[in-house]
Amino acid sequence: MANMSAVDHVQLTLKSEFRFKCHKGISCFTKCCSNIDIMLTPYDVLALKKKLGLTSEEFLEEYTYTQTDGKASFPLLYLRMNDDETKNCPFVSAEGCTVYEDRPANCRYYPIGQGTLKKAADDKLVDEEFFFFVKEDHCKGFQESQEWTVASWREDQGVDRYDELNRGWKSVLLMRNVPEMALDEKKLMLFYMACYDMDRFRRFIFQSRFLDHFEVDEDSREKLRSDDVELMLFGFKFLKYILMMEETLKAKGKK
């Protein structure tokens, strides 16, 4: 979310303590909402499109742009800033964030940054999350007196659900620098659809021959028809299958 020059590379634990408060009376209020790159997670897209009453295609077209990252060229989604001198977030106003209850995970974490890396443990690789401070010159929040730990900040900002629902996506992204994971044009399209464009992904499942090829029980089918979160989580399984990371789906006729 922030420029790399603003990142404190000291890794924090959940027990790490700090002081911070952001409020309307602070001189830098909303300055962190301009001229920045906000990467959106799949669950960010779900929450925001629902908040705005848009289809996933409408939201993606109006509010996002895509960049590729790593040798595998995985598509990463970013929030499009206003095309003016301020480069403000389209959802910020003088009163603050207009989508605050559904703001992206990166915004919830600020001024904490969160990352995930692969680590060897018990002869296998596991995903390990870590935290760090994002300190920008304009931010006066660190001068406030309210005390937090990383754990209490995460709880207050409601990021637990975002982290939980995005872990499947992050585990795929962690493989993006593996040469064998390079995406061809078809897989690139499937990745984008299964991660971000839930309306199109639902049509792909139910209006193509997808269900002729994979075993999906009726209870699961009903959830995929009506629940965007279940559909998103299924999309992560689908990606792991087509990228040959895990045998997450069962093809029909396969023992």
C-alpha positions as CSV (number, residue, x, y, z in Angstrom):
1,M,0.0,0.0,0.0
2,A,2.8,2.4,0.9
3,N,6.0,3.4,-0.9
4,M,8.8,1.1,0.0
5,S,10.8,4.0,1.5
6,A,8.0,4.3,4.1
7,V,8.4,0.7,5.2
8,D,10.1,-0.2,8.5
9,H,11.7,-3.6,7.8
10,V,11.8,-4.6,11.4
11,Q,9.5,-7.6,11.7
12,L,6.8,-7.3,14.4
13,T,5.0,-10.0,16.4
14,L,1.4,-10.0,17.5
15,K,2.6,-8.8,20.9
16,S,4.6,-5.8,19.5
17,E,3.4,-2.6,21.1
18,F,2.9,0.9,19.5
19,R,1.0,4.1,19.8
20,F,-1.3,5.3,17.1
21,K,-4.6,7.0,16.4
22,C,-6.2,8.3,13.2
23,H,-9.2,10.7,13.6
24,K,-10.8,13.7,11.9
25,G,-9.0,16.2,14.2
26,I,-5.5,15.2,13.2
27,S,-3.8,17.4,10.6
28,C,-2.9,14.6,8.2
29,F,-6.4,13.2,8.1
30,T,-7.0,11.3,4.8
31,K,-3.5,12.2,3.4
32,C,-2.7,8.5,3.4
33,C,-5.6,8.1,1.0
34,S,-3.9,9.8,-2.0
35,N,-1.1,9.0,-4.4
36,I,-0.8,5.4,-3.3
37,D,-1.0,1.9,-4.7
38,I,-3.7,-0.1,-3.0
39,M,-3.6,-3.7,-4.0
40,L,-7.0,-5.3,-3.7
41,T,-7.6,-8.9,-2.5
42,P,-10.4,-11.1,-3.9
43,Y,-12.4,-10.5,-0.7
44,D,-11.9,-6.7,-1.0
45,V,-13.6,-6.9,-4.4
46,L,-16.5,-8.9,-3.0
47,A,-17.0,-6.5,-0.1
48,L,-16.8,-3.4,-2.2
49,K,-18.9,-4.5,-5.1
50,K,-21.7,-5.5,-2.6
51,K,-21.3,-2.1,-0.8
52,L,-21.7,-0.2,-4.1
53,G,-24.4,-2.4,-5.5
54,L,-22.4,-3.3,-8.6
55,T,-21.7,-6.5,-10.5
56,S,-18.1,-7.7,-10.3
57,E,-17.6,-6.7,-13.9
58,E,-19.0,-3.2,-13.3
59,F,-16.8,-2.7,-10.3
60,L,-13.6,-4.0,-12.0
61,E,-14.2,-1.8,-15.0
62,E,-14.8,1.4,-13.1
63,Y,-12.5,1.1,-10.1
64,T,-9.6,-1.1,-10.8
65,Y,-6.6,-1.7,-13.0
66,T,-4.3,-4.8,-13.3
67,Q,-0.6,-5.3,-13.2
68,T,1.4,-8.5,-13.5
69,D,4.0,-9.5,-11.0
70,G,6.8,-12.1,-10.9
71,K,8.0,-14.6,-13.4
72,A,4.6,-16.3,-13.6
73,S,3.0,-12.9,-14.5
74,F,0.1,-13.4,-12.0
75,P,-2.4,-10.6,-12.4
76,L,-2.6,-8.4,-9.4
77,L,-5.5,-6.0,-9.0
78,Y,-5.2,-2.3,-7.8
79,L,-7.7,0.4,-6.9
80,R,-7.8,3.1,-9.5
81,M,-7.1,6.6,-8.0
82,N,-8.9,9.7,-9.2
83,D,-7.3,11.0,-12.4
84,D,-6.4,14.5,-11.1
85,E,-3.6,16.3,-9.3
86,T,-4.5,14.8,-5.9
87,K,-4.7,11.2,-7.0
88,N,-7.2,10.6,-4.2
89,C,-8.9,7.3,-3.5
90,P,-12.3,7.5,-5.2
91,F,-14.0,6.6,-1.9
92,V,-12.4,9.4,0.3
93,S,-14.2,12.6,1.2
94,A,-13.5,15.5,3.6
95,E,-15.4,13.5,6.2
96,G,-13.3,10.4,5.7
97,C,-13.8,7.0,4.0
98,T,-17.2,6.6,2.4
99,V,-16.9,2.8,2.3
100,Y,-15.2,2.5,5.7
101,E,-17.1,-0.6,6.9
102,D,-16.0,-2.4,3.7
103,R,-12.6,-0.8,3.2
104,P,-9.8,-3.0,1.7
105,A,-7.5,-5.1,3.9
106,N,-4.5,-2.8,3.2
107,C,-6.5,0.2,4.5
108,R,-7.6,-1.7,7.6
109,Y,-4.0,-2.7,8.5
110,Y,-2.5,0.7,8.1
111,P,-0.1,1.8,9.7
112,I,0.8,-1.9,10.0
113,G,1.9,-3.9,6.9
114,Q,1.3,-7.6,6.6
115,G,3.1,-10.1,4.4
116,T,3.4,-13.9,4.0
117,L,6.4,-16.0,3.2
118,K,7.2,-19.7,2.7
119,K,9.2,-21.2,5.6
120,A,10.6,-24.7,6.1
121,A,9.1,-26.5,9.1
122,D,9.1,-30.3,9.8
123,D,10.5,-31.1,6.4
124,K,7.8,-29.2,4.5
125,L,7.0,-25.6,3.5
126,V,4.4,-23.7,5.4
127,D,3.0,-20.2,5.0
128,E,4.1,-17.8,7.8
129,E,2.6,-14.3,8.2
130,F,4.6,-11.4,9.4
131,F,4.0,-7.7,10.2
132,F,5.9,-4.4,10.0
133,F,5.3,-0.7,10.4
134,V,4.4,1.6,7.5
135,K,5.7,5.0,8.6
136,E,5.2,7.9,6.2
137,D,6.5,11.5,6.8
138,H,3.1,13.1,6.7
139,C,1.5,10.7,9.2
140,K,1.0,12.2,12.7
141,G,-0.9,9.2,14.1
142,F,2.2,7.8,15.8
143,Q,2.3,10.9,17.9
144,E,-1.0,10.1,19.5
145,S,-1.3,8.4,22.9
146,Q,-3.5,5.5,22.3
147,E,-1.7,2.2,22.9
148,W,-2.0,-1.0,20.9
149,T,-0.4,-4.3,20.2
150,V,-0.4,-5.7,16.7
151,A,-3.0,-8.3,17.9
152,S,-5.4,-5.7,19.4
153,W,-5.0,-3.5,16.3
154,R,-5.9,-6.3,14.0
155,E,-9.0,-7.1,16.2
156,D,-10.1,-3.5,16.3
157,Q,-9.8,-3.1,12.5
158,G,-11.5,-6.3,11.7
159,V,-8.8,-7.8,9.5
160,D,-9.0,-11.4,10.9
161,R,-11.9,-12.3,8.5
162,Y,-10.0,-10.7,5.5
163,D,-6.9,-12.6,6.3
164,E,-8.7,-15.9,6.8
165,L,-10.7,-15.6,3.5
166,N,-7.7,-14.5,1.5
167,R,-5.2,-17.2,2.6
168,G,-6.0,-19.5,-0.3
169,W,-5.2,-16.7,-2.7
170,K,-2.0,-15.8,-1.0
171,S,-0.8,-19.4,-1.0
172,V,-1.1,-19.3,-4.8
173,L,0.7,-15.9,-5.1
174,L,3.6,-17.3,-3.1
175,M,4.3,-19.6,-6.0
176,R,4.4,-16.8,-8.6
177,N,8.2,-16.7,-8.9
178,V,8.5,-20.4,-9.6
179,P,9.3,-20.7,-13.3
180,E,7.0,-23.7,-13.8
181,M,4.1,-21.6,-12.7
182,A,4.3,-19.2,-15.7
183,L,0.8,-18.6,-16.9
184,D,-0.2,-18.9,-20.6
185,E,-3.0,-16.6,-21.9
186,K,-5.7,-19.1,-21.0
187,K,-4.5,-19.6,-17.4
188,L,-4.1,-15.9,-17.0
189,M,-7.7,-15.3,-17.9
190,L,-8.8,-18.1,-15.6
191,F,-6.8,-16.7,-12.7
192,Y,-8.3,-13.3,-13.1
193,M,-11.8,-14.6,-13.4
194,A,-11.5,-17.1,-10.4
195,C,-10.0,-14.5,-8.1
196,Y,-11.8,-11.2,-9.0
197,D,-14.7,-11.6,-11.4
198,M,-17.1,-13.8,-9.4
199,D,-20.2,-13.1,-11.6
200,R,-18.3,-14.4,-14.6
201,F,-16.8,-17.3,-12.7
202,R,-20.3,-18.4,-11.7
203,R,-21.4,-18.3,-15.3
204,F,-18.3,-20.3,-16.2
205,I,-19.2,-23.0,-13.7
206,F,-22.9,-23.3,-14.4
207,Q,-23.2,-22.3,-18.1
208,S,-20.1,-24.2,-19.5
209,R,-19.3,-27.9,-19.3
210,F,-17.4,-27.5,-16.1
211,L,-19.8,-29.6,-14.0
212,D,-19.5,-32.4,-16.6
213,H,-15.8,-32.7,-15.9
214,F,-15.6,-32.2,-12.1
215,E,-17.4,-33.8,-9.2
216,V,-19.3,-31.2,-7.3
217,D,-22.1,-32.4,-4.9
218,E,-25.5,-30.8,-4.9
219,D,-25.0,-29.0,-1.6
220,S,-21.8,-27.5,-2.8
221,R,-23.5,-26.5,-6.1
222,E,-26.2,-24.6,-4.2
223,K,-23.6,-22.7,-2.2
224,L,-21.8,-21.8,-5.4
225,R,-25.0,-20.5,-6.9
226,S,-25.9,-18.2,-4.0
227,D,-22.9,-17.4,-1.9
228,D,-20.1,-15.3,-3.3
229,V,-17.7,-16.2,-0.5
230,E,-18.1,-19.9,-1.1
231,L,-17.6,-19.3,-4.8
232,M,-14.4,-17.3,-4.2
233,L,-13.0,-20.0,-1.9
234,F,-13.9,-22.6,-4.6
235,G,-12.0,-20.4,-7.1
236,F,-8.8,-20.7,-5.1
237,K,-9.2,-24.5,-5.1
238,F,-9.8,-24.4,-8.9
239,L,-6.6,-22.3,-9.3
240,K,-4.5,-24.7,-7.3
241,Y,-5.8,-27.6,-9.4
242,I,-5.2,-26.0,-12.8
243,L,-1.7,-24.8,-11.7
244,M,-1.0,-28.4,-10.5
245,M,-0.2,-27.2,-6.9
246,E,-2.7,-29.5,-5.2
247,E,-5.3,-32.1,-6.2
248,T,-8.1,-29.9,-4.9
249,L,-10.8,-31.0,-7.3
250,K,-11.8,-34.5,-8.4
251,A,-12.3,-35.1,-12.1
252,K,-15.2,-37.3,-13.0
253,G,-14.3,-40.8,-13.9
254,K,-10.9,-40.5,-12.0
255,K,-10.3,-43.0,-9.2
